[in-house]
Amino acid sequence: MPGDLRDPEQSIPHHYDPRYDEAPNPFEPGAPDVDGYLQSIATDVLFTRLSPEKLNALKSQLDSKGLFHRNMGDQSFRDEAAKLIKELAMARKVAHKWLI
């Protein structure tokens, strides 16, 4: 028998483990931190954070495509955001080479 069943720690193992920090769940309903989530995607793709101007451009592109009406935790949202971040980075590289 697993112990006292009124104690959630006993009835459901690892219900709460103070050794692990709680991570934000993108599937959880509520007001998400859009800027932080997009910056984390940019960090994964470009290995750096976006400037505020690039972040605003990315958000306006995502809004124009209607992607903010989707679940941000969905993989298709993440893939589309990563694609747009790559396009923003490539446009900067092309413009830099053109000006030289």
N, C-alpha and C positions, 0 to 999 in steps of 0.2 A: 504494500500500500504506500502511496507517495507522501504520506504525512497528513497534515491538516488541510482539508480541501477548501476551507474558507480563506486560506492564505493564497493569493494568486501566484506567489512565487513558488509555492509547493504544487499547486494543481496544474499550472502551465509552466514548465521549465523555461528558464531564460525569458520570462515575461518582462522583467526589467533587470538589466545588468548595468550597475553603475560604472563598470570598467569601460564601457563604450559610449562615446558621445552620440547624441541623437543627430542624425543627418536629416536635412530637409527632404521631404518626399515630394517630387514634382507631380505625383498623381493625386495628392491630397488636395481636396477643395479648399479654397480660401484665396487670399490676396497674395500671389507669388511675387517674389523679388525678380522682376523681369530683367533689370539691368545686370544683376548679379548672375542670373542664369545665362544670359547672352555673353557676358564676360567669361564665364566658365567654358562655354563652347568655343569662344575665340582663343582662350588659353590652350585648349586641347588642339585646335587647328593650327594656330599661328605661333604658339609658344610664347605669346605676349598678350597684353590686354589692349583693347581698342581705345583710341582717343575719344573724348566726348563727342567730337564732330562725327567720327566714323560710327559711333554707337547710335547717334541720332539718325544718321543716314540708313543704318541697318534697320532700325525700328520703323522708319518711314517706309522702307521697301517691304518689310514683313507686313506692315499694316495695309499697304496698297495691294498686296496679294491676298489679303484676308486671312493670314495665318494666325493672327491673334485671337481669332474666334475658335481655333482648334485647342485641343488639350496640349499644353506646353510640354507635358511629360511624354507625349507620343514620339516615337522614333522618327516619323515623317517630318514633324516640326523641327527636330534637331538636325536632320539631314538637310532640310531646306535652309535652315539658318547657317549651317556649316558651308553650304554651297554659296550663299550670298556673302559670307565672310571671305571666302576664297576669292570671289569676284572683286570685292573691295580691295583686297591685298594685291591682286593682279593688276587692277586699274592703276594703283599707285606705282607699281613697278614699271608699267608701260609708259606712264606719264613721266616718270623720272628718266627713263632711257630716251624718250623723245626730246626732253629738254636739254640733254647733254650734247 
